[in-house]
Amino acid sequence: MTITATSILASISNAGKRIDTLLLRYPRFIHAEFMTHRQFSRNASSSRAIPVERLIVDVDRDQAVPVFWGMNQTGMQAREEMSIDDRSATEMLWHDSAKYAVETARLMAGHGAHKQIVNRILEPFAHINVVVTATEWDNFMDLRDHEDAQPEIRALAQTMKSAISTADTQHLYTGQWHLPFVTPEEIREYQGLMDPTRNLRAVSSARCARTSYLTHDGRQSSLAEDVALGERLTKSRPFHASPFEHQSTPYVPSFHDETDQRNFRGWVQNRSLMEKSL
């Protein structure tokens, strides 16, 4: 099973406030716990978008399983591990359930069921890819990197801590933008052609919506495709706003409203400025 955290971009404002964007991969069965933290802006890979066979390959290659096989007891925490024999039998049942889910998914797909239905069968055994941006991490780390936390989300919190602590940082000043998934080369190449306060923000939002430089079918997207997707997201009604939360510019009290920071501190969200202009 995979639990990873990769730093996509870390920026520090001229006021000394830091913002980080991470790309996470973890078992989907802990995603509901991750979603309870409201200081995070996030986008996640969708079961409605991933082709069934591609998700099956992912489950076969990298099946999500518990990292700790705890013995049943009262309360939310499993303090003691199962005996070797019981653990072996339970693991076998887990893997058998995954095989049965894959077979069922293929049968459902063979009857023409849409992936938004079929992929739900695979979710207990699948991983999810999530891009998350935040300025405040302490509450999450205090709660999740704790002995009372579910072992899988504790492992995720520890991996996130490591990614943040070892990330390279860039310093941004007033009017400059934190643009996850936009490379320095793209910024230099398109600075004169594509205003980074507009088009490159659209590029970043498109890639954040997909949680990747790749399309949902695994193909490298072109810059033109990313601009087009970003513009479609901008023009869609209702407004698909969450991918526009990751792009941020340093907060300037004399220029921005305090509410423009939303769930960030010291940084203004692209989403906030966009919604004012809609």
GIMO-V802701 format. One record per residue. N is the residue number from 1. RES is the residue in three letters. PHI is phi in whole degrees, -180 to 180 (999 if undefined). OMEGA is omega in degrees with one decimal (* if undefined). Layout:
{{N RES PHI OMEGA} {N RES PHI OMEGA}}
This chain:
{{1 MET 999 -177.2} {2 THR -111 167.7} {3 ILE -132 -176.0} {4 THR -134 172.7} {5 ALA -139 -179.0} {6 THR -121 176.2} {7 SER -73 175.4} {8 ILE -89 -179.4} {9 LEU -163 174.9} {10 ALA -131 -176.2} {11 SER -129 175.7} {12 ILE -123 -178.0} {13 SER -80 177.8} {14 ASN -66 175.2} {15 ALA -88 177.4} {16 GLY 87 -179.7} {17 LYS -94 -174.4} {18 ARG -102 173.1} {19 ILE -133 -178.6} {20 ASP -128 169.3} {21 THR -118 -179.6} {22 LEU -119 170.0} {23 LEU -108 -175.1} {24 LEU -112 169.8} {25 ARG -137 -176.9} {26 TYR -156 179.8} {27 PRO -61 -179.7} {28 ARG -61 -175.7} {29 PHE -71 172.5} {30 ILE -107 -175.0} {31 HIS -64 179.8} {32 ALA -61 177.9} {33 GLU -67 178.9} {34 PHE -62 -175.8} {35 MET -71 -179.4} {36 THR -75 -175.3} {37 HIS -92 -168.5} {38 ARG -84 176.4} {39 GLN -83 -179.8} {40 PHE -96 162.9} {41 SER -103 -171.5} {42 ARG -151 168.6} {43 ASN -135 -173.8} {44 ALA -131 174.5} {45 SER -61 -172.0} {46 SER -106 174.9} {47 SER -66 179.3} {48 ARG -80 -174.8} {49 ALA -108 -174.5} {50 ILE -83 176.9} {51 PRO -56 -174.6} {52 VAL -56 -175.7} {53 GLU -64 177.8} {54 ARG -67 178.1} {55 LEU -68 176.5} {56 ILE -61 178.5} {57 VAL -60 -180.0} {58 ASP -65 178.1} {59 VAL -65 178.7} {60 ASP -64 -176.1} {61 ARG -78 -170.8} {62 ASP -146 -175.7} {63 GLN -71 175.9} {64 ALA -80 178.8} {65 VAL -138 175.8} {66 PRO -61 175.6} {67 VAL -89 179.9} {68 PHE -140 -178.2} {69 TRP -97 -173.4} {70 GLY -84 178.9} {71 MET -82 -177.7} {72 ASN -62 175.3} {73 GLN -160 177.3} {74 THR -70 179.2} {75 GLY 91 -175.3} {76 MET -84 -174.4} {77 GLN -100 172.7} {78 ALA -98 -173.4} {79 ARG -83 -175.4} {80 GLU -109 178.3} {81 GLU -81 178.6} {82 MET -65 174.3} {83 SER -65 -176.9} {84 ILE -59 -177.6} {85 ASP -66 -179.4} {86 ASP -67 178.2} {87 ARG -64 -179.9} {88 SER -59 179.6} {89 ALA -67 -179.2} {90 THR -68 177.0} {91 GLU -60 179.6} {92 MET -62 178.3} {93 LEU -64 178.0} {94 TRP -61 -178.5} {95 HIS -67 176.3} {96 ASP -64 178.1} {97 SER -63 178.5} {98 ALA -65 178.5} {99 LYS -63 179.5} {100 TYR -66 177.9} {101 ALA -63 178.4} {102 VAL -63 178.7} {103 GLU -62 179.6} {104 THR -64 -179.8} {105 ALA -62 179.9} {106 ARG -66 178.1} {107 LEU -65 179.2} {108 MET -63 178.0} {109 ALA -63 178.1} {110 GLY -64 176.4} {111 HIS -89 174.7} {112 GLY 90 179.3} {113 ALA -69 -178.9} {114 HIS -68 -179.1} {115 LYS -61 178.5} {116 GLN -67 174.2} {117 ILE -95 -172.8} {118 VAL -62 -174.4} {119 ASN -67 177.7} {120 ARG -64 178.3} {121 ILE -65 -175.1} {122 LEU -89 -170.7} {123 GLU -58 -179.1} {124 PRO -61 -175.7} {125 PHE -114 -175.0} {126 ALA -107 170.5} {127 HIS -96 176.4} {128 ILE -129 176.3} {129 ASN -103 -173.7} {130 VAL -133 169.7} {131 VAL -101 -176.8} {132 VAL -132 177.1} {133 THR -127 -179.6} {134 ALA -161 170.3} {135 THR -109 -176.9} {136 GLU -119 -176.0} {137 TRP -122 -169.3} {138 ASP -60 -177.3} {139 ASN -62 178.4} {140 PHE -61 -177.2} {141 MET -65 -179.7} {142 ASP -62 -177.3} {143 LEU -79 -169.6} {144 ARG -96 172.8} {145 ASP -91 -173.7} {146 HIS -146 -176.9} {147 GLU -63 179.0} {148 ASP -85 -178.6} {149 ALA -76 174.3} {150 GLN -61 -172.4} {151 PRO -54 -177.6} {152 GLU -67 -179.1} {153 ILE -77 173.2} {154 ARG -66 176.5} {155 ALA -61 177.8} {156 LEU -64 -179.4} {157 ALA -60 179.6} {158 GLN -66 178.6} {159 THR -68 177.1} {160 MET -64 177.0} {161 LYS -56 -179.2} {162 SER -64 -179.3} {163 ALA -63 -179.7} {164 ILE -68 -174.8} {165 SER -70 -177.5} {166 THR -105 -175.8} {167 ALA -73 169.0} {168 ASP -74 -178.9} {169 THR -118 172.2} {170 GLN -114 178.7} {171 HIS -102 -179.2} {172 LEU -118 -178.0} {173 TYR -117 -177.3} {174 THR -52 179.4} {175 GLY 91 176.0} {176 GLN -91 -170.2} {177 TRP -125 167.9} {178 HIS -80 -171.6} {179 LEU -125 179.4} {180 PRO -59 177.9} {181 PHE 71 172.4} {182 VAL -101 -174.3} {183 THR -81 174.5} {184 PRO -56 178.7} {185 GLU -64 178.0} {186 GLU -66 178.7} {187 ILE -64 179.4} {188 ARG -66 -175.2} {189 GLU -70 -171.8} {190 TYR -108 -178.3} {191 GLN -55 -177.9} {192 GLY -83 -175.8} {193 LEU -99 -174.8} {194 MET -128 -179.2} {195 ASP -62 -177.4} {196 PRO -66 173.9} {197 THR -86 178.5} {198 ARG -138 -172.1} {199 ASN -66 179.7} {200 LEU -71 170.5} {201 ARG -67 176.7} {202 ALA -65 177.4} {203 VAL -61 179.4} {204 SER -61 -178.7} {205 SER -64 179.1} {206 ALA -64 -179.2} {207 ARG -71 175.2} {208 CYS -68 178.3} {209 ALA -61 178.7} {210 ARG -91 -175.1} {211 THR 59 -173.7} {212 SER -173 167.1} {213 TYR -75 -174.9} {214 LEU -95 172.0} {215 THR -79 -177.6} {216 HIS -65 177.0} {217 ASP -94 173.3} {218 GLY 87 -178.5} {219 ARG -96 175.6} {220 GLN -65 -179.8} {221 SER -79 174.7} {222 SER -90 178.5} {223 LEU -60 179.7} {224 ALA -63 177.9} {225 GLU -64 -179.8} {226 ASP -69 175.7} {227 VAL -62 -178.5} {228 ALA -63 178.8} {229 LEU -66 178.2} {230 GLY -60 179.0} {231 GLU -70 175.9} {232 ARG -64 177.6} {233 LEU -63 179.7} {234 THR -65 -173.4} {235 LYS -90 -176.7} {236 SER -67 176.2} {237 ARG -132 5.4} {238 PRO -68 -175.1} {239 PHE -68 175.7} {240 HIS -83 -162.9} {241 ALA -89 -168.7} {242 SER -59 179.1} {243 PRO -65 -178.1} {244 PHE -92 179.0} {245 GLU -84 -173.0} {246 HIS -79 179.3} {247 GLN -78 -172.5} {248 SER -143 178.0} {249 THR -129 -178.0} {250 PRO -56 179.9} {251 TYR -75 177.5} {252 VAL -121 -174.0} {253 PRO -55 -178.2} {254 SER -78 -175.8} {255 PHE -118 -176.1} {256 HIS -108 168.2} {257 ASP -76 178.5} {258 GLU -60 -179.4} {259 THR -70 178.7} {260 ASP -65 179.2} {261 GLN -76 -176.9} {262 ARG 52 -177.7} {263 ASN -86 176.0} {264 PHE -96 172.0} {265 ARG -132 178.7} {266 GLY 85 179.6} {267 TRP -137 179.8} {268 VAL -100 -178.5} {269 GLN -81 172.1} {270 ASN -54 -179.4} {271 ARG -56 -178.3} {272 SER -61 -179.5} {273 LEU -68 178.9} {274 MET -66 -177.2} {275 GLU -66 176.4} {276 LYS -69 -176.1} {277 SER -94 -178.0} {278 LEU -74 *}}
